Amino acid sequence: MDSLGFLTVGSYLDDVRTLLQDQVPGYRYDTTSLVNALNLTLLEVRRLRPDLLIDYLDNIPQYDWDDALSGVSNVAGDQDSDDDDNPTWNEFVPIEQQFRQALVYGIVAHAFARDQEDIQDERATGFMRTFVNMLSAADPTKGKTPPRA
């Protein structure tokens, strides 16, 4: 895979599913909701770091996911098992590679925030803080004393 292959919707979704521990078809988080989380995260990137989307000031990239465009499913009732056949899977996400992990954390935060479990709220908050810190280059150790030896 060339270096631009790491900047596609599909490559982000693969990383997100790894963090969500949701890699087996019959997914807990359907692909449509993860693509929506990507769209929301891109809007947050634009708000927090407009310089990262300088070429997209008036038109932030947003992606549509239609399960009908995915290949024929091998699992009954699960269109998501063939996500890589969907044209959106290979669409370019215009974020510099060094901010890739931040974007993944933002998508995961949005996915967790949609869950109804209390434990997921804490995880969503943690991922969102990390996302914001990575974009703003905040030092998470600033003001903290080092552990004693």
Secondary structure as UniProt FT lines:
FT   HELIX           3..7
FT   HELIX           9..19
FT   TURN            20..21
FT   HELIX           31..48
FT   HELIX           50..56
FT   HELIX           67..69
FT   TURN            76..77
FT   HELIX           79..85
FT   HELIX           87..90
FT   HELIX           97..99
FT   HELIX           100..114
FT   HELIX           118..136
FT   TURN            140..143
//
